[in-house]
Amino acid sequence: MVRKDVDGVLCNYSSQKTWTFGDLVLSSEFCSGNTAQVEAQDDACTSFELRTAPDCHGMACETNYRTWFHFSVSGAKQDQVLSFAVTNLNPQTKMFAQGMKPSFRIGNSPNAKWERIPSEVSHSSGEGRQFTIRWKFKFSAGQQPVFFAFTPPYSFEEVTKKVDEIAAQYGPASGYSRARADSVYFERETLTKSLEGRRVELLTISDMSGISELAEDNIPGCFPNVLPGDARQVKVFPNKTYFLVSARVHPGEAPAQWMWDGLIDFLLQKDDPRAKALRANFVFKLVPIINPDGVARGHYRADTQGLNLNRFYDAPDPNKHPTIWGLREAIVALSRKVDLRYFVDLHAHATKRGCFCYANALPGWQQQLDNLLYARLISTNSPHFDFSSCIFSEKAMESKDKNGQSKEGSSRVGIYRATGLVHAITVECNYNSGRCVNHKPAAATQDPQASPGETWRGAPPKYNTAIFRDA
């Protein structure tokens, strides 16, 4: 079935199909869905074997990335137990040996939450690096569909809906009053379009203090919704520090989207003293999804050309890598016009546990000290950020990945070399768990909201959407 998404893009992908087995319907025909094949393993249709589609399935540029799966099951009877096996994944032995489990959600309501599969999940490796995971699930949701995924998903359409809701509350057309200096300032722009025509948005968050009448500069080739000769709506804050955050260059790294979700919700809290102080002193620029085509298609790592876009920040081609090119152009333009100090690119990590960062090896001791201290401050204020796992080496800036591509084209290295930013880092969060939990200091004031929350006691927890959002 051919459908259109929220940006009017036709979605006719071989990774998104529907299968019917009597009353049971298994489907991946939705944004970020991915299942290429489903077979019943018994006549009663209680056991199913599934195969996920590699990124760019069926195309000349088909890759070997086979980790993301996302499908729904409808029509199960009350208390019916079904068995599932996803049989052709890339090897993830280490993570599943450490207790990784797929996620499930009952229904489509706004209050439906993603949780870890409650039953045991087994895993095995076969010939040709074929990795299989198996689990059973007892259905008790009546007629509601149950969704299953490698990790809690966050689709392109869900991100767009989230931003729609924020714009309806705080945007220029919302009726929200900007009369006070501490009123929330929120603007939404289309920075560029993906190869398939999906928007890549640039959000601006601050408060009204220090706003000027000067609009931010147009950038040739960017902001397609700004007519020739017109100015952009976003205003310059000449005395504030700018902080840019991007996410989801790798589509399957959904924990990065949950980190973005927690960040934007926190920045927009009207009465939290920390959020108010941040809005008063900073201008936050947020790019929610860098690779919207990959997210919509249900890819794990690549774009529609089979490319790892996080290897092209050093010299992106506007025709081949328009989203990377547009983001880089915006960052370079900001660095020349305002006090841009921070660039943080959000990712997820499959092998290294915990939440940590990759940063750069800087030439001067003062710069490198500032670089280290920033990461240390994050760990002081976050229970899950592991400073001891952070990497600041020159080797990590220049080494090649298993496909032979240099990390000199990664976001943190490419943006640092284009702008000289001291704080150009990649924040990584494991899909499953951490190694440790930080002790956080008590409140420094009488206001408990002005300090970190409760300190976690006990073994590191298994990660969920709440922890991703808090990271």
Solvent accessible surface area in square Angstrom, and as a share of the most:
residue,aa,sasa,rsa
1,M,168,0.75
2,V,81,0.47
3,R,45,0.16
4,K,138,0.58
5,D,11,0.06
6,V,78,0.45
7,D,37,0.19
8,G,44,0.42
9,V,17,0.10
10,L,108,0.54
11,C,4,0.02
12,N,107,0.55
13,Y,26,0.10
14,S,47,0.30
15,S,9,0.05
16,Q,13,0.06
17,K,79,0.33
18,T,63,0.37
19,W,45,0.16
20,T,91,0.53
21,F,39,0.16
22,G,70,0.67
23,D,103,0.54
24,L,9,0.04
25,V,48,0.28
26,L,0,0.00
27,S,17,0.11
28,S,0,0.00
29,E,35,0.16
30,F,42,0.18
31,C,11,0.06
32,S,2,0.01
33,G,0,0.00
34,N,2,0.01
35,T,2,0.01
36,A,15,0.12
37,Q,72,0.32
38,V,8,0.05
39,E,80,0.36
40,A,36,0.28
41,Q,93,0.41
42,D,54,0.28
43,D,153,0.79
44,A,76,0.59
45,C,30,0.18
46,T,46,0.27
47,S,34,0.22
48,F,1,0.01
49,E,58,0.26
50,L,2,0.01
51,R,90,0.33
52,T,2,0.01
53,A,1,0.01
54,P,17,0.10
55,D,1,0.01
56,C,1,0.00
57,H,61,0.27
58,G,68,0.65
59,M,75,0.34
60,A,123,0.95
61,C,43,0.26
62,E,82,0.37
63,T,26,0.15
64,N,96,0.49
65,Y,32,0.12
66,R,24,0.09
67,T,0,0.00
68,W,6,0.02
69,F,3,0.01
70,H,11,0.05
71,F,1,0.00
72,S,9,0.06
73,V,1,0.01
74,S,36,0.23
75,G,26,0.25
76,A,9,0.07
77,K,130,0.55
78,Q,110,0.49
79,D,78,0.41
80,Q,39,0.17
81,V,73,0.42
82,L,0,0.00
83,S,29,0.18
84,F,3,0.01
85,A,15,0.12
86,V,2,0.01
87,T,20,0.11
88,N,6,0.03
89,L,0,0.00
90,N,24,0.12
91,P,45,0.28
92,Q,21,0.09
93,T,65,0.38
94,K,114,0.48
95,M,3,0.01
96,F,12,0.05
97,A,70,0.54
98,Q,56,0.25
99,G,27,0.26
100,M,6,0.02
101,K,44,0.19
102,P,0,0.00
103,S,2,0.01
104,F,18,0.08
105,R,31,0.11
106,I,62,0.31
107,G,1,0.01
108,N,101,0.52
109,S,57,0.37
110,P,126,0.79
111,N,131,0.67
112,A,25,0.19
113,K,156,0.66
114,W,22,0.08
115,E,102,0.46
116,R,57,0.21
117,I,2,0.01
118,P,100,0.63
119,S,35,0.23
120,E,149,0.67
121,V,24,0.14
122,S,60,0.39
123,H,63,0.28
124,S,49,0.31
125,S,81,0.52
126,G,47,0.45
127,E,162,0.73
128,G,66,0.63
129,R,159,0.58
130,Q,54,0.24
131,F,0,0.00
132,T,14,0.08
133,I,0,0.00
134,R,112,0.41
135,W,6,0.02
136,K,121,0.51
137,F,11,0.05
138,K,118,0.50
139,F,8,0.03
140,S,64,0.42
141,A,17,0.13
142,G,35,0.34
143,Q,161,0.72
144,Q,93,0.41
145,P,36,0.23
146,V,1,0.00
147,F,16,0.07
148,F,0,0.00
149,A,0,0.00
150,F,1,0.00
151,T,2,0.01
152,P,12,0.07
153,P,3,0.02
154,Y,14,0.05
155,S,7,0.04
156,F,7,0.03
157,E,50,0.23
158,E,66,0.30
159,V,6,0.03
160,T,6,0.04
161,K,117,0.50
162,K,36,0.15
163,V,0,0.00
164,D,64,0.33
165,E,95,0.43
166,I,14,0.07
167,A,23,0.18
168,A,75,0.58
169,Q,94,0.42
170,Y,10,0.04
171,G,5,0.05
172,P,79,0.50
173,A,107,0.83
174,S,37,0.24
175,G,73,0.71
176,Y,59,0.22
177,S,73,0.47
178,R,59,0.22
179,A,93,0.72
180,R,163,0.59
181,A,64,0.50
182,D,50,0.26
183,S,10,0.06
184,V,1,0.01
185,Y,2,0.01
186,F,1,0.00
187,E,8,0.04
188,R,65,0.24
189,E,21,0.10
190,T,15,0.09
191,L,0,0.00
192,T,11,0.06
193,K,83,0.35
194,S,9,0.06
195,L,81,0.41
196,E,49,0.22
197,G,30,0.29
198,R,0,0.00
199,R,54,0.20
200,V,1,0.01
201,E,13,0.06
202,L,3,0.01
203,L,0,0.00
204,T,1,0.00
205,I,0,0.00
206,S,0,0.00
207,D,5,0.03
208,M,37,0.16
209,S,36,0.23
210,G,46,0.44
211,I,58,0.30
212,S,31,0.20
213,E,158,0.71
214,L,122,0.61
215,A,19,0.15
216,E,13,0.06
217,D,71,0.37
218,N,75,0.39
219,I,17,0.09
220,P,118,0.74
221,G,65,0.62
222,C,13,0.08
223,F,8,0.03
224,P,72,0.46
225,N,103,0.53
226,V,42,0.24
227,L,122,0.61
228,P,134,0.84
229,G,88,0.84
230,D,68,0.35
231,A,76,0.59
232,R,11,0.04
233,Q,123,0.55
234,V,0,0.00
235,K,59,0.25
236,V,18,0.11
237,F,0,0.00
238,P,80,0.50
239,N,139,0.71
240,K,11,0.05
241,T,23,0.13
242,Y,0,0.00
243,F,27,0.11
244,L,0,0.00
245,V,3,0.02
246,S,0,0.00
247,A,0,0.00
248,R,4,0.01
249,V,0,0.00
250,H,4,0.02
251,P,3,0.02
252,G,0,0.00
253,E,10,0.05
254,A,0,0.00
255,P,0,0.00
256,A,0,0.00
257,Q,0,0.00
258,W,39,0.14
259,M,10,0.04
260,W,0,0.00
261,D,8,0.04
262,G,8,0.08
263,L,48,0.24
264,I,0,0.00
265,D,45,0.23
266,F,48,0.20
267,L,1,0.00
268,L,14,0.07
269,Q,79,0.35
270,K,94,0.40
271,D,118,0.61
272,D,5,0.02
273,P,44,0.28
274,R,86,0.32
275,A,0,0.00
276,K,75,0.32
277,A,52,0.41
278,L,54,0.27
279,R,3,0.01
280,A,42,0.33
281,N,88,0.45
282,F,46,0.19
283,V,1,0.00
284,F,9,0.04
285,K,0,0.00
286,L,0,0.00
287,V,0,0.00
288,P,4,0.02
289,I,7,0.03
290,I,1,0.00
291,N,3,0.01
292,P,1,0.01
293,D,5,0.03
294,G,0,0.00
295,V,2,0.01
296,A,2,0.01
297,R,30,0.11
298,G,1,0.01
299,H,7,0.03
300,Y,26,0.10
301,R,62,0.23
302,A,0,0.00
303,D,6,0.03
304,T,12,0.07
305,Q,56,0.25
306,G,18,0.18
307,L,49,0.24
308,N,6,0.03
309,L,7,0.03
310,N,11,0.06
311,R,24,0.09
312,F,40,0.17
313,Y,0,0.00
314,D,74,0.38
315,A,79,0.62
316,P,15,0.09
317,D,45,0.24
318,P,63,0.39
319,N,123,0.63
320,K,115,0.49
321,H,12,0.05
322,P,20,0.12
323,T,7,0.04
324,I,0,0.00
325,W,48,0.17
326,G,0,0.00
327,L,1,0.00
328,R,51,0.19
329,E,52,0.23
330,A,3,0.02
331,I,0,0.00
332,V,16,0.09
333,A,30,0.23
334,L,14,0.07
335,S,36,0.23
336,R,190,0.69
337,K,143,0.61
338,V,24,0.14
339,D,53,0.28
340,L,12,0.06
341,R,124,0.45
342,Y,38,0.14
343,F,0,0.00
344,V,9,0.05
345,D,0,0.00
346,L,13,0.06
347,H,4,0.02
348,A,5,0.04
349,H,38,0.17
350,A,20,0.16
351,T,75,0.44
352,K,57,0.24
353,R,86,0.31
354,G,1,0.01
355,C,1,0.00
356,F,0,0.00
357,C,0,0.00
358,Y,37,0.14
359,A,0,0.00
360,N,0,0.00
361,A,31,0.24
362,L,16,0.08
363,P,115,0.72
364,G,31,0.30
365,W,192,0.67
366,Q,87,0.39
367,Q,67,0.30
368,Q,35,0.15
369,L,73,0.36
370,D,52,0.27
371,N,2,0.01
372,L,60,0.30
373,L,89,0.44
374,Y,39,0.15
375,A,1,0.01
376,R,126,0.46
377,L,108,0.54
378,I,39,0.20
379,S,6,0.04
380,T,55,0.32
381,N,84,0.43
382,S,9,0.06
383,P,9,0.06
384,H,14,0.06
385,F,2,0.01
386,D,8,0.04
387,F,58,0.24
388,S,88,0.57
389,S,9,0.06
390,C,15,0.09
391,I,50,0.25
392,F,30,0.13
393,S,47,0.30
394,E,107,0.48
395,K,162,0.69
396,A,14,0.11
397,M,5,0.02
398,E,78,0.35
399,S,33,0.22
400,K,144,0.61
401,D,31,0.16
402,K,183,0.78
403,N,93,0.47
404,G,44,0.42
405,Q,58,0.26
406,S,30,0.20
407,K,55,0.23
408,E,62,0.28
409,G,2,0.02
410,S,6,0.04
411,S,0,0.00
412,R,9,0.03
413,V,0,0.00
414,G,2,0.02
415,I,0,0.00
416,Y,34,0.13
417,R,118,0.43
418,A,34,0.26
419,T,34,0.20
420,G,42,0.40
421,L,13,0.07
422,V,31,0.18
423,H,23,0.10
424,A,1,0.00
425,I,3,0.02
426,T,6,0.04
427,V,12,0.07
428,E,14,0.06
429,C,1,0.00
430,N,2,0.01
431,Y,5,0.02
432,N,1,0.00
433,S,6,0.04
434,G,4,0.03
435,R,117,0.43
436,C,56,0.33
437,V,33,0.19
438,N,31,0.16
439,H,129,0.58
440,K,15,0.06
441,P,65,0.41
442,A,92,0.71
443,A,46,0.36
444,A,100,0.78
445,T,75,0.44
446,Q,183,0.81
447,D,56,0.29
448,P,102,0.64
449,Q,86,0.38
450,A,40,0.31
451,S,13,0.08
452,P,23,0.14
453,G,52,0.50
454,E,165,0.74
455,T,27,0.16
456,W,116,0.41
457,R,183,0.67
458,G,65,0.63
459,A,80,0.62
460,P,47,0.29
461,P,18,0.11
462,K,81,0.34
463,Y,8,0.03
464,N,63,0.32
465,T,26,0.15
466,A,65,0.51
467,I,19,0.10
468,F,1,0.00
469,R,86,0.31
470,D,85,0.44
471,A,33,0.26
